[in-house]
Amino acid sequence: MDILFQTLSAINNPGLQQALTPYRWILGIVGALLLLFSLYILARTMWLKFSLLFDLTEFFTFRPYGLRRMTGKWQKIQQRLGTANEAEYKLAIIEADGLLNDILLRMGFRGETLGDRLKTLTPAIIPNLNDVWQAHQTRNNVVHDPDYRLPLGEAQKTLAIYEQAFGNLDLI
């Protein structure tokens, strides 16, 4: 106990405190400048605004932020099946796969490709995970095989799988 009291006496020594006063001022000014710089960066980057906007929007609407935009993209993808053009069917599959990829990225799933992200998922997250894998394989066939034929029925089935996955994620 005596050692503790001696240490506290040495620290509270008026001579030592007097000698440390200039350093206190310098460190106080540096701290204030760092605080101002941090506030300036937060104001310039819009990070704080977006994080508050996202949270408030989700809180008051009971839906994920950006749901309306996602629904609009999904409707455009489905409209591609209304044409009688196989290229439009293929493009719809590619866009649906890309939309799932973007969603999983935003949800924080890691991986370089959609296939890597799908490996981290479980059926608890997306119950039709095996079907999503098949849909992703269809997309890979469309992208990597120029002679691949995609009939309307298969395109509709594949988009229905993506739609079910989006529904399981509460996005549609």
ZAMINU-470149 format. One line per 10 residues: their letters; for each residue x negated, z, y negated of N, C-alpha, C, O. Coordinates in nm, 2 decimals. Each point is the difference from the previous one (the first is absolute). Last residue first. Example, Ala and Ser with C-alpha at 12.3 -4.5 7.8 and 13.67 -1.06 7.14 Angstrom:
REM residues 2
sa) -1.28:0.71:0.22:-0.09:0.00:-0.11:0.08:0.08:-0.11:-0.05:0.01:-0.11  0.02:-0.02:0.68:0.09:0.00:-0.12:-0.09:0.00:-0.12:-0.10:0.07:0.00
***
This chain:
REM residues 172
ildlngfaqe) 3.92:-5.22:0.95:0.11:-0.09:-0.01:0.13:0.07:0.01:0.11:-0.06:-0.01  -0.52:0.29:0.06:-0.03:-0.09:-0.11:0.11:-0.10:-0.03:-0.01:-0.07:-0.10  -0.10:0.44:0.45:0.09:0.03:-0.11:-0.02:-0.08:-0.13:0.01:0.05:-0.11  -0.21:-0.07:0.57:-0.09:0.06:-0.11:0.09:0.03:-0.12:-0.06:0.04:-0.10  0.26:-0.26:0.47:-0.05:0.13:0.05:-0.09:0.07:-0.10:-0.01:0.12:0.00  0.17:-0.54:-0.11:0.11:0.09:0.00:-0.05:0.14:0.05:0.05:0.10:-0.05  -0.34:-0.46:0.07:0.01:0.04:-0.14:0.12:0.10:-0.01:-0.01:0.10:-0.08  -0.06:-0.29:0.50:-0.12:0.08:-0.04:0.01:0.06:-0.14:-0.02:0.11:-0.03  0.34:-0.43:0.18:0.02:0.13:0.06:-0.11:0.10:-0.03:0.02:0.12:-0.02  -0.06:-0.56:-0.13:0.10:0.07:-0.08:0.03:0.14:0.07:0.02:0.09:-0.08
yialtkqaeg) -0.32:-0.38:0.29:-0.06:0.06:-0.12:0.11:0.07:-0.08:-0.03:0.11:-0.06  0.17:-0.32:0.44:-0.09:0.10:0.04:-0.06:0.07:-0.13:0.00:0.12:-0.01  0.26:-0.50:-0.04:0.09:0.11:0.03:-0.09:0.12:0.04:0.04:0.12:-0.03  -0.25:-0.53:-0.05:0.04:0.06:-0.12:0.09:0.12:0.02:0.00:0.10:-0.07  -0.12:-0.35:0.45:-0.12:0.06:-0.06:0.04:0.07:-0.13:-0.05:0.12:-0.02  0.38:-0.38:0.22:-0.02:0.12:0.08:-0.12:0.08:-0.05:0.00:0.12:-0.01  0.11:-0.53:-0.19:0.10:0.10:-0.03:-0.03:0.13:0.07:0.02:0.11:-0.05  -0.30:-0.48:0.14:-0.02:0.05:-0.13:0.10:0.11:-0.04:-0.04:0.10:-0.06  0.10:-0.33:0.47:-0.11:0.09:0.01:-0.04:0.06:-0.14:-0.03:0.12:-0.01  0.37:-0.44:0.02:0.04:0.12:0.08:-0.11:0.10:0.01:0.03:0.12:-0.02
lplrydpdhv) -0.11:-0.55:-0.18:0.08:0.09:-0.09:0.04:0.13:0.08:-0.01:0.11:-0.06  -0.44:-0.36:0.22:0.14:-0.04:-0.02:0.08:0.11:-0.08:-0.05:0.11:-0.02  -0.47:-0.27:0.06:0.08:0.12:-0.02:0.14:-0.04:-0.02:0.04:-0.05:-0.11  -0.55:-0.14:0.31:0.13:-0.03:-0.04:0.08:0.12:-0.01:0.00:0.09:0.09  -0.55:-0.23:-0.13:0.10:0.09:0.05:0.14:-0.03:-0.05:0.01:-0.03:-0.12  -0.46:-0.18:0.03:0.10:-0.07:0.09:0.11:0.09:0.05:0.09:-0.04:0.07  -0.47:0.20:-0.34:0.08:-0.10:-0.08:0.10:-0.07:0.08:0.10:-0.05:-0.06  -0.33:0.54:0.11:0.03:-0.11:0.08:0.08:-0.10:-0.07:0.12:0.02:-0.02  -0.24:0.41:-0.17:-0.13:-0.05:0.07:0.02:-0.13:0.08:-0.10:-0.07:0.03  0.47:0.30:-0.28:-0.12:-0.02:-0.09:-0.12:-0.07:0.07:-0.06:-0.08:-0.06
vnnrtqhaqw) 0.46:0.19:0.31:0.04:-0.09:-0.11:-0.13:-0.03:-0.09:-0.02:-0.12:-0.04  -0.02:0.44:0.38:0.01:-0.14:0.06:0.03:-0.10:-0.11:-0.05:-0.11:0.00  0.05:0.56:-0.12:-0.14:-0.05:0.02:0.00:-0.14:0.07:-0.08:-0.08:-0.04  0.50:0.29:-0.03:-0.07:-0.03:-0.13:-0.14:-0.05:0.02:-0.04:-0.10:-0.06  0.26:0.27:0.43:0.07:-0.13:-0.04:-0.07:-0.05:-0.13:-0.02:-0.12:-0.02  -0.11:0.54:0.17:-0.06:-0.11:0.08:0.06:-0.13:-0.04:-0.07:-0.10:0.00  0.27:0.47:-0.19:-0.14:-0.02:-0.06:-0.07:-0.11:0.08:-0.07:-0.08:-0.06  0.48:0.22:0.23:0.02:-0.07:-0.13:-0.13:-0.03:-0.07:-0.02:-0.11:-0.05  0.00:0.39:0.43:0.04:-0.14:0.04:0.02:-0.09:-0.12:-0.04:-0.12:-0.01  -0.04:0.58:-0.07:-0.12:-0.07:0.05:0.03:-0.14:0.04:-0.08:-0.09:-0.03
vdnlnpiiap) 0.44:0.35:-0.09:-0.07:-0.04:-0.12:-0.13:-0.06:0.04:-0.05:-0.10:-0.06  0.31:0.27:0.40:0.06:-0.12:-0.05:-0.07:-0.05:-0.13:-0.02:-0.12:-0.02  -0.11:0.53:0.21:-0.03:-0.11:0.09:0.05:-0.13:-0.05:-0.07:-0.11:0.01  0.20:0.50:-0.24:-0.14:-0.04:-0.02:-0.05:-0.11:0.09:-0.07:-0.09:-0.05  0.51:0.34:-0.09:-0.01:-0.13:0.07:-0.15:-0.06:-0.02:-0.02:-0.11:-0.03  0.14:0.54:-0.16:0.04:0.00:0.14:-0.01:-0.13:0.07:-0.02:0.00:0.12  -0.25:0.23:-0.52:0.07:-0.12:0.01:0.05:-0.01:0.15:-0.09:-0.03:0.09  -0.09:0.44:-0.21:0.00:-0.06:-0.13:0.09:-0.12:0.00:0.09:-0.02:-0.08  -0.18:0.23:0.48:0.07:0.10:-0.08:0.02:-0.05:-0.14:0.10:0.03:-0.07  -0.36:-0.26:0.40:0.15:-0.03:0.00:0.08:0.10:-0.07:0.12:-0.03:-0.03
tltklrdglt) -0.62:-0.05:-0.14:0.06:0.04:0.13:0.15:-0.03:0.00:0.05:-0.03:-0.11  -0.55:-0.15:-0.15:0.14:0.04:0.00:0.04:0.05:0.13:-0.06:-0.03:0.11  -0.37:-0.16:-0.21:0.01:0.14:-0.04:0.14:0.05:0.00:0.03:0.12:-0.01  -0.13:-0.58:0.10:-0.06:0.08:0.11:0.01:0.15:-0.03:0.00:0.09:0.09  0.13:-0.42:-0.41:0.10:0.02:0.10:-0.05:0.09:0.12:0.08:0.07:0.06  -0.38:-0.20:-0.40:0.10:0.10:-0.05:0.11:0.03:0.10:0.04:0.11:0.02  -0.36:-0.45:0.07:-0.07:0.13:0.00:0.10:0.11:-0.05:0.00:0.11:0.06  0.15:-0.55:-0.08:-0.01:0.04:0.14:-0.07:0.14:0.01:0.04:0.08:0.08  -0.01:-0.29:-0.50:0.13:0.06:0.04:-0.01:0.04:0.15:0.06:0.11:0.03  -0.52:-0.11:-0.28:0.11:-0.09:0.02:0.13:0.07:0.04:0.00:0.12:0.02
egrfgmrlli) -0.38:0.14:-0.13:-0.03:-0.13:-0.08:0.11:-0.10:0.01:0.02:-0.07:-0.09  0.04:0.62:0.11:-0.04:-0.11:0.08:-0.02:-0.12:-0.08:0.05:-0.02:-0.11  0.25:0.51:0.06:-0.13:-0.06:-0.01:-0.02:-0.11:0.10:0.06:-0.01:0.10  0.38:0.25:-0.37:-0.06:-0.03:0.13:-0.12:-0.08:-0.02:-0.01:-0.09:-0.07  0.32:0.25:-0.28:-0.12:0.07:0.02:-0.06:-0.03:0.14:-0.10:0.07:0.04  0.49:-0.25:-0.30:0.03:0.13:0.07:-0.12:0.07:0.04:0.01:0.12:0.04  -0.04:-0.55:-0.24:0.05:0.10:-0.10:0.03:0.13:0.06:0.00:0.11:-0.06  -0.13:-0.46:0.35:-0.11:0.04:-0.09:0.04:0.10:-0.10:-0.07:0.10:-0.02  0.40:-0.28:0.30:-0.08:0.09:0.07:-0.12:0.05:-0.08:-0.05:0.11:0.01  0.33:-0.44:-0.19:0.07:0.13:0.01:-0.09:0.10:0.07:-0.01:0.11:-0.05
dnllgdaeii) -0.15:-0.55:0.02:0.00:0.06:-0.13:0.07:0.14:0.01:-0.05:0.10:-0.06  0.07:-0.37:0.44:-0.13:0.04:-0.02:-0.02:0.08:-0.13:-0.06:0.10:-0.01  0.47:-0.30:0.11:-0.02:0.12:0.09:-0.14:0.05:-0.02:-0.02:0.12:-0.01  0.12:-0.52:-0.21:0.08:0.11:-0.06:-0.02:0.13:0.08:-0.02:0.11:-0.06  -0.17:-0.50:0.24:-0.07:0.04:-0.12:0.07:0.12:-0.07:-0.07:0.09:-0.05  0.29:-0.30:0.40:-0.11:0.07:0.05:-0.09:0.06:-0.11:-0.05:0.11:0.01  0.41:-0.39:-0.12:0.05:0.13:0.05:-0.11:0.08:0.05:0.00:0.12:-0.01  -0.11:-0.55:-0.14:0.03:0.09:-0.11:0.06:0.13:0.05:-0.04:0.10:-0.06  -0.05:-0.44:0.38:-0.13:0.05:-0.06:0.03:0.09:-0.11:-0.07:0.10:-0.02  0.44:-0.29:0.22:-0.06:0.09:0.09:-0.13:0.05:-0.06:-0.03:0.12:0.01
alkyeaenat) 0.26:-0.45:-0.25:0.07:0.12:0.00:-0.06:0.11:0.09:-0.01:0.12:-0.03  -0.17:-0.56:0.03:-0.03:0.08:-0.12:0.07:0.13:-0.01:-0.05:0.10:-0.05  0.16:-0.39:0.40:-0.14:0.05:0.02:-0.04:0.08:-0.12:-0.06:0.11:0.01  0.46:-0.34:-0.04:0.02:0.11:0.10:-0.14:0.07:0.02:-0.01:0.12:0.00  0.02:-0.50:-0.27:0.06:0.11:-0.07:0.02:0.12:0.09:-0.02:0.12:-0.04  -0.13:-0.53:0.22:-0.10:0.06:-0.08:0.05:0.12:-0.08:-0.08:0.10:-0.02  0.38:-0.36:0.28:-0.08:0.09:0.08:-0.12:0.06:-0.08:-0.03:0.12:0.03  0.52:-0.29:-0.21:-0.14:-0.04:0.00:-0.08:0.11:0.07:0.00:0.11:-0.03  0.48:-0.15:-0.13:-0.02:-0.06:0.13:-0.15:-0.05:0.01:-0.02:-0.10:0.06  0.25:0.53:-0.35:-0.04:-0.14:-0.01:-0.02:-0.05:0.14:-0.01:0.08:0.10
glrqqikqwk) 0.11:0.38:-0.18:0.11:-0.09:-0.03:-0.03:-0.14:-0.02:0.09:-0.09:0.00  -0.41:0.45:0.06:0.06:-0.04:0.13:0.13:-0.09:-0.02:0.04:-0.06:0.09  -0.28:0.26:-0.46:-0.08:-0.11:0.06:0.06:-0.05:0.13:-0.02:-0.11:0.04  0.19:0.49:-0.27:0.06:-0.12:-0.05:-0.08:-0.12:0.06:0.05:-0.11:0.00  -0.20:0.56:0.08:0.12:-0.04:0.08:0.06:-0.14:-0.04:0.05:-0.07:0.08  -0.40:0.26:-0.34:-0.05:-0.04:0.13:0.11:-0.04:0.09:-0.01:-0.10:0.07  0.12:0.27:-0.48:-0.06:-0.14:-0.02:-0.05:-0.04:0.14:0.00:-0.12:0.03  0.17:0.55:-0.05:0.11:-0.10:-0.02:-0.06:-0.14:-0.01:0.06:-0.09:0.06  -0.36:0.45:-0.06:0.06:-0.02:0.13:0.11:-0.10:0.00:0.01:-0.08:0.09  -0.20:0.21:-0.50:-0.10:-0.08:0.08:0.06:-0.03:0.14:-0.01:-0.11:0.05
gtmrrlgypr) 0.26:0.40:-0.32:0.00:-0.13:-0.05:-0.09:-0.10:0.07:0.03:-0.11:0.03  -0.04:0.57:0.07:0.13:-0.06:0.05:0.01:-0.14:-0.05:0.04:-0.09:0.08  -0.39:0.34:-0.24:-0.03:-0.03:0.14:0.13:-0.06:0.06:-0.02:-0.10:0.08  0.04:0.26:-0.52:-0.09:-0.12:0.01:-0.02:-0.04:0.14:0.00:-0.12:0.03  0.25:0.51:-0.09:0.07:-0.12:-0.05:-0.08:-0.12:0.00:0.05:-0.11:0.04  -0.25:0.52:0.07:0.09:-0.04:0.11:0.08:-0.13:-0.05:0.02:-0.09:0.08  -0.36:0.39:-0.31:-0.03:-0.15:0.02:0.10:-0.05:0.11:-0.02:-0.12:0.05  -0.06:0.63:-0.03:-0.02:-0.08:-0.12:-0.03:-0.14:0.04:-0.07:-0.02:0.10  0.38:0.33:0.21:-0.14:-0.02:-0.03:-0.01:-0.09:-0.12:0.08:-0.09:-0.03  0.35:0.40:0.07:-0.05:-0.12:0.07:-0.15:-0.01:-0.04:-0.04:0.04:-0.11
ftffetldfl) 0.37:0.27:-0.09:-0.01:0.03:0.15:-0.04:-0.12:0.08:0.03:-0.02:0.12  0.01:0.09:-0.62:0.07:-0.10:0.07:0.01:0.02:0.15:0.08:-0.07:0.07  -0.31:0.37:-0.37:0.14:-0.02:-0.05:0.08:-0.10:0.07:0.12:0.00:0.00  -0.58:0.10:0.12:0.08:0.13:0.00:0.14:-0.03:-0.04:0.09:0.05:0.07  -0.41:-0.40:-0.08:0.04:0.03:0.13:0.08:0.13:0.01:0.10:0.01:0.08  -0.26:-0.14:-0.50:0.09:-0.10:0.05:0.04:0.03:0.14:0.12:-0.01:0.03  -0.44:0.28:-0.23:0.13:0.03:-0.06:0.10:-0.11:0.05:0.12:0.04:0.03  -0.57:-0.08:0.12:0.06:0.12:0.05:0.14:0.02:-0.06:0.09:0.04:0.08  -0.34:-0.40:-0.23:0.03:-0.02:0.14:0.07:0.12:0.05:0.11:-0.01:0.07  -0.27:0.03:-0.51:0.11:-0.10:0.01:0.04:-0.01:0.15:0.12:0.00:0.03
lsfklwmtra) -0.50:0.26:-0.12:0.12:0.07:-0.04:0.13:-0.09:0.01:0.10:0.04:0.04  -0.52:-0.23:0.05:0.03:0.10:0.10:0.12:0.08:-0.04:0.09:0.03:0.09  -0.24:-0.36:-0.39:0.05:-0.05:0.12:0.04:0.10:0.11:0.10:-0.01:0.06  -0.31:0.15:-0.47:0.13:-0.06:-0.02:0.07:-0.05:0.12:0.11:0.03:0.03  -0.56:0.12:-0.01:0.10:0.12:-0.01:0.14:-0.06:-0.02:0.09:0.06:0.05  -0.44:-0.37:-0.04:0.02:0.06:0.13:0.10:0.11:-0.01:0.09:0.01:0.09  -0.27:-0.31:-0.44:0.14:0.00:0.04:0.02:0.07:0.13:0.11:-0.01:0.05  -0.52:-0.05:-0.34:0.01:-0.06:0.13:0.14:-0.01:0.04:0.03:-0.08:0.10  -0.17:0.29:-0.52:-0.04:-0.14:0.00:0.03:-0.07:0.13:0.03:-0.12:0.01  0.03:0.60:-0.07:0.10:-0.07:-0.09:-0.03:-0.16:0.01:0.10:-0.07:-0.01
liylsfllll) -0.39:0.37:0.25:0.14:0.00:0.05:0.10:-0.08:-0.08:0.09:-0.06:0.05  -0.53:0.11:-0.22:0.00:-0.09:0.12:0.14:0.00:0.06:0.05:-0.11:0.04  -0.12:0.41:-0.39:0.00:-0.14:-0.05:0.01:-0.10:0.12:0.07:-0.10:-0.01  -0.11:0.56:0.10:0.13:-0.03:-0.05:0.01:-0.14:-0.05:0.10:-0.07:0.02  -0.52:0.22:0.12:0.09:-0.01:0.12:0.14:-0.03:-0.05:0.07:-0.08:0.06  -0.39:0.16:-0.39:-0.03:-0.13:0.07:0.09:-0.02:0.12:0.05:-0.11:0.02  -0.03:0.52:-0.25:0.05:-0.11:-0.09:-0.02:-0.13:0.07:0.09:-0.09:0.00  -0.28:0.46:0.21:0.14:0.01:0.01:0.07:-0.11:-0.08:0.09:-0.07:0.04  -0.56:0.10:-0.07:0.04:-0.05:0.13:0.15:0.01:0.02:0.06:-0.09:0.06  -0.24:0.27:-0.45:-0.01:-0.14:0.00:0.04:-0.06:0.13:0.06:-0.11:0.01
agvigliwry) -0.07:0.58:-0.05:0.11:-0.06:-0.08:-0.01:-0.15:0.00:0.11:-0.07:0.01  -0.46:0.30:0.20:0.12:0.01:0.08:0.12:-0.06:-0.08:0.09:-0.06:0.06  -0.50:0.08:-0.28:-0.01:-0.10:0.11:0.13:0.01:0.08:0.06:-0.11:0.04  -0.11:0.43:-0.37:0.02:-0.13:-0.06:0.00:-0.11:0.11:0.08:-0.09:-0.01  -0.18:0.53:0.15:0.14:-0.01:-0.05:0.03:-0.14:-0.06:0.11:-0.05:0.03  -0.55:0.15:0.09:0.08:-0.02:0.12:0.15:-0.01:-0.04:0.07:-0.07:0.07  -0.37:0.17:-0.42:-0.03:-0.13:0.05:0.09:-0.03:0.13:0.06:-0.11:0.00  -0.04:0.54:-0.18:0.06:-0.10:-0.09:-0.02:-0.14:0.05:0.09:-0.08:0.00  -0.29:0.43:0.24:0.14:0.01:0.01:0.07:-0.11:-0.09:0.09:-0.06:0.04  -0.55:0.12:-0.08:0.03:-0.07:0.13:0.15:0.00:0.02:0.06:-0.10:0.05
ptlaqqlgpn) -0.23:0.36:-0.41:-0.01:-0.15:-0.03:0.04:-0.08:0.13:0.06:-0.11:-0.02  -0.07:0.59:0.07:0.11:-0.05:-0.08:-0.02:-0.15:-0.04:0.10:-0.07:0.01  -0.40:0.38:0.26:0.08:-0.10:0.06:0.11:-0.07:-0.09:0.06:-0.09:0.04  -0.35:0.46:-0.17:-0.09:-0.12:0.03:0.08:-0.11:0.06:-0.03:-0.12:-0.02  0.25:0.53:-0.07:-0.04:-0.06:-0.13:-0.08:-0.13:0.03:0.01:-0.09:-0.07  0.09:0.36:0.44:0.12:-0.07:-0.05:-0.03:-0.07:-0.13:0.05:-0.11:-0.03  -0.39:0.38:0.20:0.02:-0.12:0.09:0.13:-0.08:-0.05:-0.01:-0.12:-0.01  -0.07:0.53:-0.20:-0.11:-0.09:-0.03:0.01:-0.13:0.07:-0.02:-0.11:-0.05  0.32:0.48:0.14:0.03:-0.07:-0.13:-0.11:-0.10:-0.03:0.03:-0.11:-0.06  0.11:0.24:0.56:-0.10:0.04:-0.10:0.02:-0.07:-0.12:0.01:-0.13:0.00
niasltqfli) 0.22:0.09:0.44:0.07:0.04:-0.12:-0.10:0.05:-0.11:0.05:0.05:-0.10  -0.22:-0.17:0.53:0.08:-0.12:-0.05:0.06:0.03:-0.13:0.01:-0.09:-0.09  -0.24:0.43:0.30:-0.09:-0.10:-0.04:0.07:-0.12:-0.06:-0.04:-0.06:-0.10  0.29:0.41:0.29:-0.06:0.04:-0.12:-0.09:-0.10:-0.06:-0.01:-0.03:-0.12  0.20:-0.04:0.54:0.10:-0.02:-0.10:-0.06:0.04:-0.14:0.03:-0.06:-0.10  -0.30:0.13:0.48:0.02:-0.14:-0.02:0.10:-0.03:-0.12:-0.03:-0.08:-0.08  -0.03:0.53:0.22:-0.12:-0.05:-0.07:0.01:-0.15:-0.03:-0.04:-0.04:-0.10  0.38:0.24:0.36:0.01:0.05:-0.14:-0.12:-0.05:-0.08:0.01:-0.04:-0.11  -0.01:-0.06:0.58:0.11:-0.07:-0.07:0.00:0.04:-0.15:0.01:-0.09:-0.08  -0.30:0.33:0.36:-0.05:-0.14:-0.03:0.10:-0.08:-0.07:-0.03:-0.08:-0.09
dm) 0.15:0.51:0.23:-0.09:0.00:-0.11:-0.05:-0.13:-0.04:-0.02:-0.04:-0.11  0.28:0.10:0.50:0.08:0.00:-0.12:-0.09:0.00:-0.13:0.04:-0.06:-0.10
***
